């Protein structure tokens, strides 16, 4: 009899265990506020645009290829110059915004090369354009490999031929 009682008690605990966990964890998860992201300032990217090539009315929309002819990245841990060739392959969208597709190389003041690629969204403003991006970094230089492990976001603008972004690491 003790064996049967022990089995029944064991089955009851086993059967109610997951249910008890599910019931106790659901209200806590439902009431927990989402965690807001934190950001670390990486630096400011300034670039100058050059020639533009426009391919109109393609199947994806009108494309504009914009040459980046120079620039600088300045931050607490990275100081670098923009190297050519570099450019932005813009897609003009039906809603009046445009999709950014940028590839550039930075050469740090201490000689490291860092590839920067980013997509983003832009829209025309009275002064030029408002720009939002998501840069990724690639390098084989051990001094800057920490950049390859993060996702960044950029908030910027274009005024005339000048582009300026403040770049932040998403923590």
C-alpha positions in Angstrom: 0.0 0.0 0.0 2.8 2.4 0.8 4.2 1.8 -2.7 0.9 2.6 -4.4 0.5 5.8 -2.2 4.1 6.8 -3.0 3.4 6.3 -6.8 0.2 8.3 -6.7 1.8 11.1 -4.8 4.8 11.0 -7.2 2.5 11.1 -10.2 0.5 14.0 -8.7 3.6 16.0 -8.1 4.9 15.2 -11.5 1.7 16.0 -13.3 1.1 19.2 -11.4 4.7 20.4 -11.5 4.7 21.8 -15.0 1.2 23.2 -14.6 2.3 24.9 -11.4 5.4 26.3 -13.1 3.3 27.6 -16.1 0.8 29.2 -13.8 3.3 30.9 -11.6 5.6 32.1 -14.5 2.8 33.5 -16.7 1.7 36.3 -14.5 5.2 37.5 -13.8 6.1 37.4 -17.5 2.9 39.2 -18.4 3.5 42.0 -15.9 7.2 42.5 -16.6 7.9 45.7 -18.5 10.0 45.3 -21.6 13.6 46.3 -21.1 14.5 49.5 -22.9 17.8 49.3 -25.0 20.9 51.1 -23.8 23.3 52.8 -26.2 27.0 53.6 -26.2 28.2 56.5 -28.3 30.8 55.3 -30.8 31.4 58.5 -32.8 30.3 60.8 -35.5 30.7 60.0 -39.2 30.9 62.9 -41.6 31.0 62.3 -45.3 31.0 64.3 -48.5 29.1 63.1 -51.5 30.3 63.3 -55.1 28.7 62.2 -58.4 25.3 60.7 -58.6 24.2 58.1 -61.2 20.4 57.7 -61.6 18.8 54.6 -63.1 15.2 55.5 -63.5 12.0 53.4 -63.5 13.6 50.0 -62.9 11.6 47.0 -61.7 12.6 47.9 -58.0 12.0 51.6 -58.6 14.4 54.4 -59.4 18.0 53.8 -58.2 20.6 56.4 -57.4 24.2 55.5 -56.9 26.0 58.2 -54.8 29.7 58.3 -54.6 31.2 59.1 -51.2 34.4 61.1 -51.9 35.8 61.7 -48.4 35.0 62.0 -44.7 36.0 61.3 -41.2 34.9 59.2 -38.2 35.6 60.7 -34.8 34.8 58.9 -31.5 36.3 58.1 -28.1 37.8 54.8 -29.3 38.0 55.2 -33.1 39.4 58.0 -35.2 39.5 57.3 -38.9 39.3 58.6 -42.4 36.9 57.4 -45.1 38.7 55.7 -47.9 37.6 55.6 -51.6 35.9 53.9 -53.3 32.8 54.2 -51.2 29.2 54.7 -52.1 25.5 54.5 -51.4 23.1 52.5 -53.6 19.8 54.3 -52.9 16.4 52.9 -53.8 13.6 55.5 -54.1 10.4 54.0 -52.7 6.8 54.6 -53.7 5.9 56.1 -50.3 8.4 58.9 -50.8 11.1 57.5 -48.6 14.4 55.9 -49.8 16.3 52.8 -48.8 20.0 53.2 -48.1 22.6 50.6 -48.9 26.1 51.9 -48.0 29.5 50.4 -48.2 32.6 52.2 -47.1 36.1 51.6 -45.6 37.6 53.5 -42.7 41.3 53.7 -42.2 42.1 54.4 -38.5 44.7 56.9 -37.6 46.8 54.0 -36.4 46.5 52.1 -39.7 43.7 49.6 -39.3 41.1 49.0 -42.0 37.5 48.7 -41.0 34.7 47.8 -43.5 31.4 49.5 -42.7 28.2 48.4 -44.3 24.7 49.7 -43.5 21.1 49.7 -44.6 18.7 52.3 -43.5 15.8 54.6 -44.4 15.8 58.2 -45.4 13.2 60.8 -46.1 13.4 64.3 -47.6 13.3 67.3 -45.3 13.3 71.0 -45.9 17.0 71.1 -45.3 17.9 67.8 -47.2 17.2 64.4 -45.7 16.7 62.7 -42.4 18.6 59.4 -42.2 18.3 56.3 -39.9 20.8 53.4 -40.3 22.0 50.1 -38.8 25.8 49.9 -39.4 27.9 46.7 -39.1 31.7 46.7 -38.8 34.2 44.1 -40.1 37.9 44.1 -39.5 40.7 41.5 -38.9 42.7 44.0 -36.8 42.8 42.7 -33.2 42.7 46.3 -31.8 39.2 46.8 -33.3 37.7 43.3 -33.4 35.4 44.5 -30.6 33.5 46.4 -33.3 32.6 43.2 -35.1 30.7 42.0 -32.1 28.1 44.8 -31.9 25.1 46.2 -33.7 25.1 49.9 -34.2 22.5 52.4 -35.0 23.0 55.8 -36.7 20.9 58.9 -36.6 21.8 61.5 -39.2 21.0 64.0 -41.9 22.1 65.2 -45.3 22.4 68.9 -46.0 23.5 69.6 -49.5 26.4 67.3 -50.2 27.4 66.9 -46.5 26.3 63.8 -44.5 26.6 63.6 -40.8 25.6 60.6 -38.5 25.9 60.1 -34.8 26.7 56.3 -34.4 25.7 54.3 -31.2 26.3 50.7 -30.2 23.2 48.9 -29.1 24.0 47.3 -25.8 
